[in-house]
Amino acid sequence: MEKIIECVPNISEGKNREVIDQVIENLKKTNVKILDVSMDPDHNRSVITFVGNKESVIDGAFAVAESAVKLIDLRHHKGTHPRMGAVDVIPFIPIKNTSMEECIEISKIVGKKIGEELKIPVYLYAESATKEERKSLPNIRKGEFEGFFEKIKDPNWAPDFGPSEVHPTAGVVAVGAREFLIAYNIYLGTKDVSVAEKIAKSIRESSGGLRFIQAKGMFIEEKGMAQVSMNILNYKKAPLYRVFEIVKMEAERYGVPVVESELIGLMPIRAVLESLSFYLRFPKIDENSILETKIFE
C-alpha cells in the first residue's frame, strides 16, 4: 500500500488572500493532496495541510517555501503569532506505511534543498533536531525575525543548512519531523490579555504546567477577546477535553468565562471521539461507531 506522509507548513501571511492563492496554485502543480488551508488574519499566519508519498511531499514542501520567499517580506509583517520566517516552520508527520525515521530523512532532504537553493538558514527541530536545545520550536524562534540577525552570530545558533546570515526578507525556517500536533485556541470572555497570559503560563509545559502543551496569551482584535493559543504536541497524552477543562477552571479564578474554542488546521478523529466520550459518558465509542467511517471503508 502507498505511503502517506503529512506536511503542515506555516507561512507568515494570513491577511492577503492573493498571496495564499498563489502559494496554493504553485502547490497544486506538485503531486500532493491538499486537505486544508486555514488563514488567520489576527495571527497573520496561514496553515496548509497536505499529504502525499515521500517524493511528492518533498516537492510540495519546497514549492510552498519557494513561493513564500518570493511573495512575503517579513520587514512589513505584523501579527500576534511569533514568527521568524516567511515560511516559518515545515513539519513532516508519519501517517500510514511510513515511519518517524523516514520523516526525519525527508526533513533533512527538504532542509538542505531550501538552504542551498533559496539561501535561507534552516534549523532542524523536533525529532530531526541535531542539538537538544533545538527540539523545541519556541526555543529556536526566540527573538523572532528581528532578533535573529544578532542571534545567528552565536556559534551555538549556526544553522544546520544554508547560509550563516539571515535572509533579508524571508528570515529563517525550522524543518523537522514530529507526531501529530493540534493547534487549538480558546477564547475568553474578556479583553484583558493579562488573564490569557496568566492562564497560558499555568498550562504550558515550560512553565510547569501540562506536558506536551505550548501556550501563549494574546488579544484577538477581530473577536474583541483575549485568547489562550495552544499547540498540543501529543493529544493522546494531553487529550483535548483535559486541556479545555483546565483552561476553564483557571479562567474561573479570574471571574472570566470560556466563550468558544477554535481549531487551526485539522485534527484526528480520535481526539474528537475522546472528548465526546468524556462529555457524553460514552465509554466504548470509537471510529467504528461513526457512520461515515463505515461508508468510506
C-alpha positions as CSV (number, residue, x, y, z in Angstrom):
1,M,0.0,0.0,0.0
2,E,1.1,3.6,-0.7
3,K,2.8,5.6,2.0
4,I,1.0,8.6,3.4
5,I,3.1,11.4,4.9
6,E,1.6,14.6,6.1
7,C,3.2,18.1,5.8
8,V,1.8,21.2,7.6
9,P,3.8,24.3,6.5
10,N,3.0,27.5,8.4
11,I,3.6,30.7,6.4
12,S,3.7,34.2,7.7
13,E,0.7,35.6,5.8
14,G,-2.9,35.5,6.9
15,K,-4.4,38.6,5.5
16,N,-3.6,38.8,1.8
17,R,-5.8,36.2,0.0
18,E,-3.9,36.8,-3.3
19,V,-0.6,35.7,-1.7
20,I,-2.2,32.5,-0.3
21,D,-3.9,31.7,-3.5
22,Q,-0.6,32.0,-5.4
23,V,1.1,29.7,-2.9
24,I,-1.7,27.1,-3.3
25,E,-1.6,27.3,-7.1
26,N,2.1,26.5,-7.0
27,L,1.5,23.7,-4.6
28,K,-1.2,22.2,-6.8
29,K,1.5,21.7,-9.5
30,T,3.0,19.0,-7.3
31,N,1.5,15.6,-6.8
32,V,0.1,16.1,-3.3
33,K,-3.4,16.1,-1.9
34,I,-4.3,19.4,-0.2
35,L,-6.5,18.8,2.8
36,D,-6.9,22.2,4.4
37,V,-5.9,25.8,4.2
38,S,-6.5,27.9,7.3
39,M,-5.9,31.7,7.2
40,D,-5.8,33.7,10.4
41,P,-5.7,37.5,9.9
42,D,-5.1,38.3,13.6
43,H,-2.2,35.9,13.9
44,N,-1.3,36.9,10.3
45,R,-0.4,33.3,9.6
46,S,-1.7,30.5,7.4
47,V,-1.5,26.8,7.9
48,I,-1.6,24.5,4.9
49,T,-2.1,20.8,5.3
50,F,-1.3,18.3,2.6
51,V,-0.4,14.6,2.2
52,G,1.5,12.5,-0.3
53,N,4.2,10.0,-0.7
54,K,7.9,10.7,0.0
55,E,8.6,12.2,-3.4
56,S,5.5,14.4,-3.6
57,V,5.7,15.9,-0.1
58,I,9.4,16.8,-0.7
59,D,8.2,18.6,-3.9
60,G,5.2,20.2,-2.2
61,A,7.1,21.5,0.8
62,F,9.8,23.1,-1.4
63,A,7.1,24.6,-3.6
64,V,5.5,26.3,-0.6
65,A,8.8,27.5,0.7
66,E,9.8,28.9,-2.7
67,S,6.5,30.7,-3.1
68,A,6.6,32.2,0.4
69,V,10.1,33.5,-0.1
70,K,9.1,35.3,-3.4
71,L,5.8,36.7,-2.1
72,I,6.4,37.6,1.6
73,D,8.6,40.3,3.1
74,L,8.9,40.0,6.8
75,R,10.1,43.5,7.2
76,H,6.4,44.6,6.7
77,H,4.8,41.7,8.6
78,K,2.9,42.2,11.8
79,G,0.7,39.7,13.7
80,T,0.1,38.3,17.1
81,H,1.8,35.0,16.4
82,P,5.5,34.8,16.9
83,R,7.4,34.2,13.6
84,M,11.0,34.0,12.3
85,G,10.5,33.2,8.6
86,A,8.3,33.8,5.6
87,V,7.8,30.1,5.7
88,D,8.1,29.7,9.5
89,V,8.0,26.0,10.1
90,I,7.7,22.9,7.9
91,P,6.9,19.7,9.8
92,F,6.5,16.2,8.4
93,I,4.3,13.7,10.2
94,P,4.1,9.9,9.6
95,I,0.5,8.8,8.8
96,K,0.5,5.4,7.1
97,N,3.0,2.8,6.0
98,T,5.9,5.1,6.9
99,S,8.0,5.9,10.0
100,M,9.4,8.7,12.0
101,E,12.8,7.8,10.7
102,E,11.7,8.3,7.1
103,C,10.1,11.7,8.0
104,I,13.4,12.7,9.6
105,E,15.2,11.8,6.4
106,I,12.6,13.8,4.4
107,S,13.1,16.8,6.6
108,K,16.8,16.8,6.0
109,I,16.4,16.5,2.3
110,V,14.0,19.4,2.2
111,G,16.1,21.5,4.7
112,K,19.2,21.0,2.6
113,K,17.3,21.9,-0.6
114,I,15.9,25.1,0.9
115,G,19.2,26.1,2.4
116,E,21.1,25.6,-0.9
117,E,18.6,26.8,-3.5
118,L,16.7,29.5,-1.6
119,K,19.6,30.8,0.5
120,I,17.7,30.6,3.8
121,P,19.2,29.4,7.1
122,V,17.5,26.2,8.1
123,Y,17.2,24.7,11.6
124,L,16.2,21.1,12.1
125,Y,13.8,20.8,15.0
126,A,11.7,18.2,17.0
127,E,12.7,14.6,16.1
128,S,15.1,15.9,13.5
129,A,17.0,18.2,15.9
130,T,20.8,18.0,15.9
131,K,21.0,19.6,19.3
132,E,18.8,19.2,22.4
133,E,18.0,22.9,22.6
134,R,16.7,22.8,19.0
135,K,14.0,20.2,19.7
136,S,11.7,23.0,21.0
137,L,10.3,25.2,18.2
138,P,9.7,28.2,20.6
139,N,13.3,27.9,21.7
140,I,14.5,28.2,18.1
141,R,12.1,31.0,17.4
142,K,13.0,33.1,20.4
143,G,14.0,36.6,19.3
144,E,11.9,36.2,16.1
145,F,12.8,37.6,12.7
146,E,14.1,40.9,14.1
147,G,16.3,39.3,16.7
148,F,17.7,36.6,14.5
149,F,20.2,38.9,12.8
150,E,22.1,39.1,16.1
151,K,21.2,35.6,17.3
152,I,22.7,33.8,14.3
153,K,26.1,35.3,15.0
154,D,26.3,33.0,18.1
155,P,28.2,29.8,17.1
156,N,25.6,27.8,19.1
157,W,22.9,29.0,16.6
158,A,24.7,28.3,13.4
159,P,22.1,26.8,11.0
160,D,22.0,23.1,10.1
161,F,21.7,24.1,6.4
162,G,22.1,27.2,4.3
163,P,24.0,30.4,4.8
164,S,25.0,31.8,8.2
165,E,23.2,35.0,7.5
166,V,19.5,35.7,7.9
167,H,17.7,36.2,4.6
168,P,16.9,39.9,4.5
169,T,13.2,39.4,3.7
170,A,12.4,35.7,4.4
171,G,14.3,35.2,7.7
172,V,15.0,31.6,8.7
173,V,13.0,28.4,8.8
174,A,12.6,25.4,11.0
175,V,12.1,22.0,9.3
176,G,11.6,18.7,11.2
177,A,9.7,15.6,11.8
178,R,7.1,15.2,14.7
179,E,4.0,13.5,15.8
180,F,0.6,14.9,15.0
181,L,0.1,18.3,16.6
182,I,-3.3,20.0,17.3
183,A,-3.3,23.8,17.0
184,Y,-6.1,24.7,19.4
185,N,-7.2,28.1,20.7
186,I,-9.7,29.1,23.5
187,Y,-11.4,32.5,23.6
188,L,-12.1,34.1,26.9
189,G,-15.0,36.5,27.8
190,T,-12.6,39.4,28.5
191,K,-10.4,41.9,26.7
192,D,-7.8,41.7,29.4
193,V,-4.9,39.9,27.7
194,S,-3.1,39.5,31.1
195,V,-5.7,36.9,32.1
196,A,-4.9,34.9,29.0
197,E,-1.2,35.2,29.6
198,K,-1.6,34.0,33.2
199,I,-3.7,31.0,32.1
200,A,-1.2,30.2,29.3
201,K,1.7,30.3,31.9
202,S,-0.2,28.0,34.2
203,I,-0.9,25.4,31.5
204,R,2.2,25.2,29.3
205,E,4.9,22.7,30.0
206,S,7.8,25.2,30.0
207,S,6.2,27.0,33.0
208,G,5.5,23.8,35.0
209,G,2.0,23.1,33.6
210,L,0.9,20.1,31.4
211,R,3.4,18.1,29.5
212,F,3.1,18.4,25.7
213,I,1.5,21.8,25.9
214,Q,2.8,25.1,24.4
215,A,0.6,28.1,25.2
216,K,0.6,31.9,24.8
217,G,-1.9,34.5,25.8
218,M,-2.9,37.2,23.2
219,F,-5.6,39.6,22.2
220,I,-7.6,38.9,19.0
221,E,-8.8,42.2,17.5
222,E,-11.3,40.6,15.2
223,K,-13.1,38.9,18.1
224,G,-12.5,41.6,20.7
225,M,-11.4,38.9,23.1
226,A,-8.4,37.5,24.8
227,Q,-7.2,34.1,23.6
228,V,-5.2,31.2,25.0
229,S,-3.4,30.0,21.9
230,M,-2.0,26.4,22.2
231,N,-0.2,23.7,20.5
232,I,-1.0,20.2,21.8
233,L,2.1,18.2,20.9
234,N,0.7,14.8,22.0
235,Y,-3.1,14.7,22.0
236,K,-3.0,11.1,23.3
237,K,-1.2,12.0,26.5
238,A,-2.8,15.5,26.8
239,P,-6.3,15.0,25.5
240,L,-8.4,17.9,24.2
241,Y,-11.1,17.7,26.9
242,R,-8.5,17.8,29.7
243,V,-6.8,20.9,28.2
244,F,-10.2,22.6,27.9
245,E,-11.3,21.8,31.4
246,I,-8.1,23.1,32.9
247,V,-8.3,26.4,31.0
248,K,-11.9,26.7,32.0
249,M,-11.0,26.1,35.7
250,E,-8.2,28.6,35.6
251,A,-10.4,31.2,33.9
252,E,-12.9,30.9,36.7
253,R,-10.3,32.0,39.1
254,Y,-10.4,35.4,37.4
255,G,-14.2,35.5,37.0
256,V,-13.9,35.0,33.3
257,P,-16.0,32.6,31.2
258,V,-14.7,30.5,28.3
259,V,-16.7,31.6,25.2
260,E,-15.6,29.3,22.4
261,S,-12.8,27.1,21.0
262,E,-11.1,27.2,17.7
263,L,-9.2,24.6,15.7
264,I,-6.4,25.7,13.3
265,G,-5.9,23.1,10.5
266,L,-7.1,19.5,11.1
267,M,-7.1,17.1,14.0
268,P,-7.5,13.3,14.2
269,I,-11.0,11.8,14.7
270,R,-9.6,10.0,17.8
271,A,-9.1,13.4,19.5
272,V,-12.8,14.3,18.8
273,L,-14.1,10.9,20.0
274,E,-12.1,11.1,23.3
275,S,-13.8,14.4,24.1
276,L,-17.2,13.1,23.0
277,S,-16.7,10.0,25.2
278,F,-15.7,12.2,28.2
279,Y,-18.6,14.7,28.0
280,L,-21.4,12.3,26.9
281,R,-20.1,9.4,29.1
282,F,-19.7,7.1,26.1
283,P,-17.1,4.6,27.4
284,K,-16.9,2.4,24.3
285,I,-17.3,4.8,21.4
286,D,-14.6,4.6,18.6
287,E,-14.1,5.1,14.9
288,N,-16.3,2.1,14.2
289,S,-19.3,3.9,15.8
290,I,-19.2,6.6,13.1
291,L,-21.4,6.2,10.1
292,E,-19.0,7.9,7.7
293,T,-16.2,5.7,8.8
294,K,-18.2,2.6,7.7
295,I,-19.3,4.3,4.4
296,F,-15.7,5.3,3.5
297,E,-14.3,1.9,4.3
